[in-house]
Amino acid sequence: MLKPAILALVRQVLTVVGTALVAKGYVEASDVEPVIGALLTIGSVVWSVAYKRAR
């Protein structure tokens, strides 16, 4: 139950960071969404592995 809430929060934080980077001109707008998706996927896998090892 906690995992979806934390992932939603992380997604929002990454979106805000991505928006700031686009506003400053550091990255293109089209590059932000795939990077956020990749980070969430990697984070979810790491979280899952860590949770299963802790059992």
N, CA, C and O atoms as a Tinker XYZ file with bonds, in Angstrom:
   220  protein
     1  N      0.815000   -1.197000    0.000000    73     2
     2  CA     0.000000    0.000000    0.000000    64     1     3
     3  C      0.859000    1.263000    0.000000    63     2     4     5
     4  O      0.504000    2.262000   -0.625000    81     3
     5  N      1.961000    1.213000    0.685000    73     3     6
     6  CA     2.835000    2.380000    0.770000    64     5     7
     7  C      3.621000    2.599000   -0.524000    63     6     8     9
     8  O      3.891000    3.739000   -0.901000    81     7
     9  N      3.984000    1.520000   -1.199000    73     7    10
    10  CA     4.789000    1.624000   -2.410000    64     9    11
    11  C      4.142000    2.501000   -3.492000    63    10    12    13
    12  O      4.826000    3.373000   -4.027000    81    11
    13  N      2.864000    2.318000   -3.841000    73    11    14
    14  CA     2.264000    3.181000   -4.869000    64    13    15
    15  C      2.254000    4.660000   -4.473000    63    14    16    17
    16  O      2.429000    5.528000   -5.327000    81    15
    17  N      2.055000    4.948000   -3.201000    73    15    18
    18  CA     2.043000    6.341000   -2.758000    64    17    19
    19  C      3.431000    6.965000   -2.887000    63    18    20    21
    20  O      3.567000    8.110000   -3.319000    81    19
    21  N      4.446000    6.215000   -2.514000    73    19    22
    22  CA     5.812000    6.736000   -2.614000    64    21    23
    23  C      6.214000    6.903000   -4.074000    63    22    24    25
    24  O      6.847000    7.895000   -4.434000    81    23
    25  N      5.849000    5.937000   -4.917000    73    23    26
    26  CA     6.174000    6.060000   -6.339000    64    25    27
    27  C      5.456000    7.253000   -6.976000    63    26    28    29
    28  O      6.019000    7.920000   -7.844000    81    27
    29  N      4.233000    7.523000   -6.555000    73    27    30
    30  CA     3.515000    8.692000   -7.063000    64    29    31
    31  C      4.207000    9.981000   -6.632000    63    30    32    33
    32  O      4.319000   10.925000   -7.416000    81    31
    33  N      4.665000   10.017000   -5.397000    73    31    34
    34  CA     5.392000   11.188000   -4.905000    64    33    35
    35  C      6.704000   11.373000   -5.668000    63    34    36    37
    36  O      7.046000   12.488000   -6.062000    81    35
    37  N      7.425000   10.293000   -5.872000    73    35    38
    38  CA     8.693000   10.361000   -6.614000    64    37    39
    39  C      8.436000   10.836000   -8.041000    63    38    40    41
    40  O      9.190000   11.654000   -8.570000    81    39
    41  N      7.384000   10.331000   -8.660000    73    39    42
    42  CA     7.042000   10.742000  -10.031000    64    41    43
    43  C      6.769000   12.241000  -10.081000    63    42    44    45
    44  O      7.205000   12.914000  -11.015000    81    43
    45  N      6.058000   12.770000   -9.098000    73    43    46
    46  CA     5.770000   14.205000   -9.067000    64    45    47
    47  C      7.040000   15.029000   -8.864000    63    46    48    49
    48  O      7.225000   16.065000   -9.503000    81    47
    49  N      7.913000   14.561000   -7.971000    73    47    50
    50  CA     9.173000   15.267000   -7.729000    64    49    51
    51  C     10.027000   15.266000   -9.005000    63    50    52    53
    52  O     10.601000   16.291000   -9.373000    81    51
    53  N     10.107000   14.122000   -9.669000    73    51    54
    54  CA    10.880000   14.048000  -10.911000    64    53    55
    55  C     10.290000   14.949000  -11.993000    63    54    56    57
    56  O     11.027000   15.541000  -12.781000    81    55
    57  N      8.970000   15.051000  -12.032000    73    55    58
    58  CA     8.325000   15.932000  -13.001000    64    57    59
    59  C      8.672000   17.389000  -12.722000    63    58    60    61
    60  O      8.946000   18.152000  -13.649000    81    59
    61  N      8.662000   17.773000  -11.464000    73    59    62
    62  CA     9.020000   19.159000  -11.097000    64    61    63
    63  C     10.481000   19.433000  -11.456000    63    62    64    65
    64  O     10.799000   20.485000  -12.012000    81    63
    65  N     11.358000   18.497000  -11.141000    73    63    66
    66  CA    12.781000   18.665000  -11.474000    64    65    67
    67  C     12.960000   18.758000  -12.985000    63    66    68    69
    68  O     13.704000   19.608000  -13.474000    81    67
    69  N     12.281000   17.888000  -13.721000    73    67    70
    70  CA    12.365000   17.917000  -15.182000    64    69    71
    71  C     11.865000   19.225000  -15.752000    63    70    72    73
    72  O     12.458000   19.772000  -16.682000    81    71
    73  N     10.775000   19.731000  -15.198000    73    71    74
    74  CA    10.230000   21.014000  -15.655000    64    73    75
    75  C     11.220000   22.144000  -15.398000    63    74    76    77
    76  O     11.404000   23.020000  -16.244000    81    75
    77  N     11.851000   22.124000  -14.240000    73    75    78
    78  CA    12.849000   23.156000  -13.931000    64    77    79
    79  C     14.036000   23.081000  -14.887000    63    78    80    81
    80  O     14.541000   24.110000  -15.335000    81    79
    81  N     14.478000   21.867000  -15.197000    73    79    82
    82  CA    15.605000   21.715000  -16.128000    64    81    83
    83  C     15.251000   22.196000  -17.529000    63    82    84    85
    84  O     16.088000   22.786000  -18.212000    81    83
    85  N     14.021000   21.949000  -17.960000    73    83    86
    86  CA    13.571000   22.435000  -19.269000    64    85    87
    87  C     13.475000   23.961000  -19.248000    63    86    88    89
    88  O     13.879000   24.617000  -20.208000    81    87
    89  N     12.949000   24.525000  -18.174000    73    87    90
    90  CA    12.807000   25.981000  -18.067000    64    89    91
    91  C     14.160000   26.678000  -18.100000    63    90    92    93
    92  O     14.295000   27.765000  -18.662000    81    91
    93  N     15.164000   26.044000  -17.491000    73    91    94
    94  CA    16.510000   26.636000  -17.483000    64    93    95
    95  C     17.245000   26.399000  -18.804000    63    94    96    97
    96  O     18.280000   27.014000  -19.060000    81    95
    97  N     16.710000   25.507000  -19.640000    73    95    98
    98  CA    17.324000   25.252000  -20.941000    64    97    99
    99  C     18.395000   24.178000  -20.919000    63    98   100   101
   100  O     19.158000   24.055000  -21.877000    81    99
   101  N     18.469000   23.393000  -19.844000    73    99   102
   102  CA    19.488000   22.352000  -19.748000    64   101   103
   103  C     19.149000   21.112000  -20.576000    63   102   104   105
   104  O     20.046000   20.427000  -21.068000    81   103
   105  N     17.855000   20.826000  -20.729000    73   103   106
   106  CA    17.417000   19.657000  -21.495000    64   105   107
   107  C     16.228000   20.028000  -22.373000    63   106   108   109
   108  O     15.564000   21.040000  -22.148000    81   107
   109  N     15.974000   19.197000  -23.369000    73   107   110
   110  CA    14.813000   19.368000  -24.233000    64   109   111
   111  C     13.585000   18.777000  -23.547000    63   110   112   113
   112  O     13.702000   17.819000  -22.783000    81   111
   113  N     12.435000   19.332000  -23.810000    73   111   114
   114  CA    11.195000   18.848000  -23.203000    64   113   115
   115  C     10.912000   17.399000  -23.587000    63   114   116   117
   116  O     10.375000   16.639000  -22.782000    81   115
   117  N     11.265000   17.016000  -24.795000    73   115   118
   118  CA    10.987000   15.654000  -25.256000    64   117   119
   119  C     11.886000   14.617000  -24.585000    63   118   120   121
   120  O     11.592000   13.423000  -24.648000    81   119
   121  N     12.960000   15.040000  -23.951000    73   119   122
   122  CA    13.874000   14.112000  -23.288000    64   121   123
   123  C     13.480000   13.808000  -21.847000    63   122   124   125
   124  O     13.948000   12.821000  -21.279000    81   123
   125  N     12.650000   14.617000  -21.261000    73   123   126
   126  CA    12.340000   14.485000  -19.834000    64   125   127
   127  C     11.481000   13.257000  -19.534000    63   126   128   129
   128  O     11.786000   12.499000  -18.613000    81   127
   129  N     10.420000   13.058000  -20.297000    73   127   130
   130  CA     9.483000   11.967000  -20.005000    64   129   131
   131  C     10.139000   10.583000  -20.065000    63   130   132   133
   132  O      9.909000    9.783000  -19.158000    81   131
   133  N     10.941000   10.261000  -21.083000    73   131   134
   134  CA    11.589000    8.941000  -21.080000    64   133   135
   135  C     12.560000    8.751000  -19.910000    63   134   136   137
   136  O     12.679000    7.646000  -19.380000    81   135
   137  N     13.245000    9.807000  -19.509000    73   135   138
   138  CA    14.174000    9.709000  -18.385000    64   137   139
   139  C     13.415000    9.453000  -17.090000    63   138   140   141
   140  O     13.838000    8.624000  -16.284000    81   139
   141  N     12.307000   10.145000  -16.878000    73   139   142
   142  CA    11.496000    9.923000  -15.682000    64   141   143
   143  C     10.976000    8.493000  -15.663000    63   142   144   145
   144  O     11.007000    7.839000  -14.620000    81   143
   145  N     10.503000    8.003000  -16.794000    73   143   146
   146  CA    10.021000    6.630000  -16.886000    64   145   147
   147  C     11.108000    5.623000  -16.568000    63   146   148   149
   148  O     10.872000    4.647000  -15.855000    81   147
   149  N     12.297000    5.858000  -17.095000    73   147   150
   150  CA    13.415000    4.950000  -16.831000    64   149   151
   151  C     13.800000    4.962000  -15.355000    63   150   152   153
   152  O     14.039000    3.905000  -14.771000    81   151
   153  N     13.862000    6.133000  -14.752000    73   151   154
   154  CA    14.208000    6.224000  -13.332000    64   153   155
   155  C     13.181000    5.531000  -12.451000    63   154   156   157
   156  O     13.538000    4.860000  -11.482000    81   155
   157  N     11.898000    5.693000  -12.789000    73   155   158
   158  CA    10.860000    5.015000  -12.015000    64   157   159
   159  C     10.932000    3.507000  -12.173000    63   158   160   161
   160  O     10.719000    2.769000  -11.211000    81   159
   161  N     11.228000    3.046000  -13.375000    73   159   162
   162  CA    11.351000    1.610000  -13.607000    64   161   163
   163  C     12.524000    1.034000  -12.834000    63   162   164   165
   164  O     12.389000    0.006000  -12.171000    81   163
   165  N     13.663000    1.684000  -12.916000    73   163   166
   166  CA    14.851000    1.217000  -12.196000    64   165   167
   167  C     14.608000    1.262000  -10.687000    63   166   168   169
   168  O     14.950000    0.321000   -9.971000    81   167
   169  N     14.023000    2.347000  -10.211000    73   167   170
   170  CA    13.731000    2.464000   -8.784000    64   169   171
   171  C     12.783000    1.387000   -8.296000    63   170   172   173
   172  O     12.959000    0.850000   -7.202000    81   171
   173  N     11.783000    1.071000   -9.095000    73   171   174
   174  CA    10.829000    0.036000   -8.726000    64   173   175
   175  C     11.482000   -1.337000   -8.657000    63   174   176   177
   176  O     11.187000   -2.122000   -7.756000    81   175
   177  N     12.358000   -1.628000   -9.595000    73   175   178
   178  CA    13.068000   -2.911000   -9.591000    64   177   179
   179  C     13.993000   -3.008000   -8.385000    63   178   180   181
   180  O     14.033000   -4.041000   -7.718000    81   179
   181  N     14.729000   -1.951000   -8.100000    73   179   182
   182  CA    15.637000   -1.945000   -6.949000    64   181   183
   183  C     14.842000   -2.123000   -5.663000    63   182   184   185
   184  O     15.238000   -2.893000   -4.787000    81   183
   185  N     13.728000   -1.418000   -5.547000    73   183   186
   186  CA    12.885000   -1.527000   -4.365000    64   185   187
   187  C     12.376000   -2.958000   -4.202000    63   186   188   189
   188  O     12.387000   -3.496000   -3.095000    81   187
   189  N     11.936000   -3.570000   -5.282000    73   187   190
   190  CA    11.412000   -4.932000   -5.232000    64   189   191
   191  C     12.481000   -5.928000   -4.798000    63   190   192   193
   192  O     12.223000   -6.797000   -3.965000    81   191
   193  N     13.674000   -5.803000   -5.359000    73   191   194
   194  CA    14.776000   -6.709000   -5.001000    64   193   195
   195  C     15.154000   -6.518000   -3.531000    63   194   196   197
   196  O     15.346000   -7.496000   -2.808000    81   195
   197  N     15.261000   -5.282000   -3.093000    73   195   198
   198  CA    15.625000   -5.003000   -1.706000    64   197   199
   199  C     14.572000   -5.556000   -0.746000    63   198   200   201
   200  O     14.911000   -6.102000    0.303000    81   199
   201  N     13.297000   -5.414000   -1.104000    73   199   202
   202  CA    12.222000   -5.907000   -0.253000    64   201   203
   203  C     12.268000   -7.435000   -0.157000    63   202   204   205
   204  O     12.082000   -7.998000    0.922000    81   203
   205  N     12.513000   -8.094000   -1.276000    73   203   206
   206  CA    12.544000   -9.558000   -1.272000    64   205   207
   207  C     13.770000  -10.096000   -0.544000    63   206   208   209
   208  O     13.705000  -11.167000    0.060000    81   207
   209  N     14.870000   -9.383000   -0.591000    73   207   210
   210  CA    16.067000   -9.828000    0.144000    64   209   211
   211  C     15.911000   -9.649000    1.647000    63   210   212   213
   212  O     16.487000  -10.399000    2.435000    81   211
   213  N     15.125000   -8.648000    2.038000    73   211   214
   214  CA    14.925000   -8.380000    3.464000    64   213   215
   215  C     14.034000   -9.437000    4.130000    63   214   216   217
   216  O     14.040000   -9.573000    5.353000    81   215
   217  N     13.300000  -10.154000    3.355000    73   215   218
   218  CA    12.396000  -11.183000    3.895000    64   217   219
   219  C     13.148000  -12.325000    4.420000    63   218   220
   220  O     12.552000  -13.283000    4.912000    81   219
